[in-house]
Amino acid sequence: MTVAPLEFEKPVLELEKKLEDLKRHLKGHEVDADPEVKRISIRILEMKKDLFENLTPWQRVQIARHTSRPYALDYLANIFENFVELRGDRLYGEDRAMPGGFATIGGHSCVVVGHQKGRETKENILRNFGSANPEGYRKALRLMKLAEKFGLPVITMIDTPGAYPGVGAEERHIAEAIAVNLREMMMLETPTIACVIGEGGSGGALGIGVADRVLILENAYYSVISPEGCAAILWKHRSFAPEAAAALKLSSPDLKAFGMVDDVVPEPPGGAHRDPATAAENLKQAILKHLRELLPMSKKKLLNARYAKFRKFGLYANA
């Protein structure tokens, strides 16, 4: 699969093209160009190392939004087994932006639910660009309650720019649906793990993000608002999105340092879209690691630890 390069990756790709052109030109010629080929190859490795070890928050946001990046159903296919999708919220209808159902991972039965985007126009319309309506959050809660009833852990996959802000969503009380999820997820008597796999935008992400463990992929982001939205408010123009991304502290290193996430899952160099199989395996091992820690815990201990985890958020120090 050909992966479209991001703007900041183009200097590396241009050098790689130069190397390929040189190798092609040398075919059939008795010229010793090994030193030059070696020099360019080393330079490419150095550029890649420097680039991907020092990504800015805005560059991570761009990677998180890459259209070739694995989505929730991709991880479902590569991490989980025996997935059985359940549809409908039993109140209004089905939301295809929030698929979920029963599955197994590493021999553990579980309930998994997450946001799903599309890669082309038809699928994006079907999935509403990963922005769920109220019925999506109510379906998610219905599945979580099923998990609680049968003593199964809940695993969520967060990847949304935000909950859908349309008139219909407001008429069906999107804010209330998310608020109820926050309350009910805090009291679920079963282990919960939330995985931020791409975009983690605002309340749309938090609506399935209250969990015993919050994991985030290395190049995903988790934020109260999108960089563009923040820039429009503070700088009065979306062109200041890179500055907003830095100010929001939305990248995985900052979130881990602040204690907002419990684990950062490493991605292959260049992002999960460069090697989806490795990214999926890394996420699977991280989920299993935390499941092994959570499953033996009693309900009382689980709830107390979850309460303590979220209660400590928002600490501040006097200047």
N, C-alpha and C positions, 0 to 999 in steps of 0.2 A: 504494500500500500504506500503510495506517495504521500508524504506528509508535508503540507504547506509550511514554509519557514515563517517564523515571526520576524519582525523588522530587525530586532537586535541580534538575530542569528545570522543575518545575511553576510556579514564580513567573513565568518567562518565558512559558509557555503561557497562563497566566491573563491576562497583559497583552496577549498576541496576541488572545485571545478578546474582551477588552474593546475592542480596536481594531476587530475585525470586527463586534461588536455596534453600535459607534458608527457605522460606515460603513453598516450595514444600516438603522439607525434614521434616518439622514439621507437615505436614498433617497426621492425624491418631495417633500422639503422644501427650500424655498429658504433655506437657512441656511448661512452661510459658516463652516464648522468646519475649514477647511484648517489653520489654526494649531494646533488641538488634535490633529488627525490627525498632523500633522508632528511635534509634540512627543512623542506616544506612540511613533511610529515610530522616532524618534531614541533614545528611552529603551530600546526593545526591542533595537536594535542595540548600544547601550552595555552592556546587561545580558548579551547573548549574548557579546560580546567579553570582558567581564570574567569571565564564568563559564567559558568554554572555554579561555581563556588561563591560567587559574589553577586548574585542576582538582587536587583532592587525589588522592593515590595510591588511596584507597578509591573515589573517584568514577571513576577510570580502570578499576578492577577491575569496577565495575558496568557501565560501557560495554563492556568486554571480554566480559562475560557476556550482553549484550543478546540476546534471542532472535531479533531481526531482523538481527543482525550477519551479514555474509557468512561462510559456512563454506568449508572446503577445496574441496568440489565446485563451489561458486559461483565461486571464483577459477579453478578448472580450466576452467570453461565460458567465462570472460571473458578469461583471460590466455593459456591454452594452446590449441593446435589439435591435431587428429588424435589425441585421447586414446584409448588402447586399454587397458582395465583388465585386469590380471592378478590372479588370485585363488589363495588357498591358500598354505600355508607348506611343503607337501610333507612334512610331519611329522605334523600333527594335523588341521588343518582351515582354514576360512576365517574371517577376522575382519572383519566389516563396519564396525568402528570405525576401520579403517586401510586405506582404499582406495589403490590405486596402480597405476602402469603406465607405458607409453611415451607420450610426447607431444612436441610441438614448441612452441618459444617464440621468436619473432623469427627464425625460420628455423633455429634450433638444435634438433636432436633431443636429447631428455633422458629421464631417468626421474624421475617425480614421485610422491611418496607423502606421506600426511598423515593426521592425525586428522579424523574426521568426526562431528559431533553431529547431533541431530535437532531439528525444531522443534515436533513434536507427539508425543503419547504413543507411537503406533505406530512412528514413525521413531526416536524415542529408544530404544525397546526394541531395535529392529533394530541401531542404532549403539552401543548400550550407553552412551549419554550421552557419547560421545566418549572413553570409557576403554577402552583396548585390552587384550586378553588376551595371554599369551605368544606365541600364534600370530600375532598382529598384528605384533609386533616381529620375529619370525622371518621373516614374509613380507616385511616392509620390508627386512630384511638380504638376503634372497634377491634382491629387485629391485635393491638396490644392487650386489650382486655381478654381476648381469647388466649393469648400467651399466658397471661396471669392465671386464668382459669385452669389451664393444663400444666402449669409449672414450667413453662418454656422461657428461655431467655429471649430478649428482643434486641435485634440489631437493625439500626437505621443507617441509610446512606443519604447524606445531605449534599445536594448539588442544585442550587437554585439561586437566581438573582434576587428572589423575593417572592412572597405570596402574590397571587394575581390581584391587581388593584382595580379591576373593572367594576362597572355599575352592578352587574349581576352578583359578583362576589360580595360587594357591600350590602346588597339587598338580602343576601343569605347569611350575613353576619360573619365575615371572614375574621374580624378581630376577636369576636367571641369564641369562634372555633379554635383559634390558636391559643387564646387564654385558657380555655378548658383543657387543652392538651398539656399546657405548662403545669397546671394544677394536678392533673391526673397522672402525668408521667412522674411527677415528684413522689407520688404515693403508690406507684406500681409495686406490688410485692413479688417482683421477679427481676433478675439481673438485666440491665440494659446497657448497650454499647452503641454510641453514635459515632459514625465515621464521616468526616467531612472529606469528600472525594474530589470536589471541584470548587464551585462557588458556594459560599455559606452566607447568603444575603439576608440580613435583618430578621424580622419575626418569622418570615417564611422558612428560614433555616431552623430557628429556635423551636418552632412548632413540633419538630421531631428530634430536638437536640438535648432535652433534659435527660441526662443519663448518668449511670454510675461511672462510666468511662467515656471520655470524648477523645477520639483519635482524629488526627488530621494528616492527610498526605502532605509530603514536603512542600509541594508547590500549589496547594490549595489555599484558600483564604476564608476567614470567618470574621464577619464585621456587622456592626449595627446599621450600616448603610453602604451602598456601593461607592467607590471612589468618585464616579461621575456625579452622583447625587450630592455627596459631600462638597465637591468642588463647586457645584451650581449654587449651593447655599452659602458657603464661606467666601468663595472667590468670584461668585456671580458668573462663572463660565466653566463648562465641562473640560476645557483644555488644560485645566489645572489638576486633572485626575492623578497624574504621577505624584504631585505634592500631597494631594489628599491621601493617597495610598500610604505614603510614608507617615503622615501624621496620624492616621487611624490605627497604626500598629496591628495590621490585619494579617500579617504573614505568620507562618508557622513558628519561626524562631522567637518572634515577639510574644506570640500567644503562649508558647511553652514557658518562656521566662516569667510571664505574669501569672502562670498557673491556670490559665483559662482552658487549656487542653491538657490531657494526661500523657499523651504519647504522640511523637511525630514519626510517621511511617516514611522511610526513605523511598525515593523514586529513582528510576534509572537516569543516567545523565541525559539532560535535555527534556526530561519530563516523562510522565507515565505513557504518553502517546507514542514515544519512541520505542518502548518495549512493554506493551500491555501485559504480557505473560509474567514478566518479572514483577511489575507493579502489583498485579493480582496476588502473586505468591507472597510478597512482602505484607500486603494487607491481611491476607489470610492468617499468616503466622502471628501478626499483631493481635488480631481478633481472638485467636485461640489462646494466646498468652493471657489475655485479660479474662477470658471465659474461665480458664483454669483457676484464676484468683477469685472470681466472683461466685462461681457455682457452689462451692462448699459453705458460703456464708449463710447464716440464718436470716430469716426475713427481718427480724428486729435489727440485727447488726447492719444489714444492707440498707435499710431505711435511715438509720442513724448516720451511717457514713455518707449517704447521699445528701442528707440534710446539712451535715457539717461541710461538705464539699461546696455546696452552693451558698451557704451562709457566709463563708469567708470572702466571697467575691465582693469587690467594691471597697476594699480597705484603702485608706489613703494616709499620707503622712503630712504633717504641718510643715510649711516651708520654713 
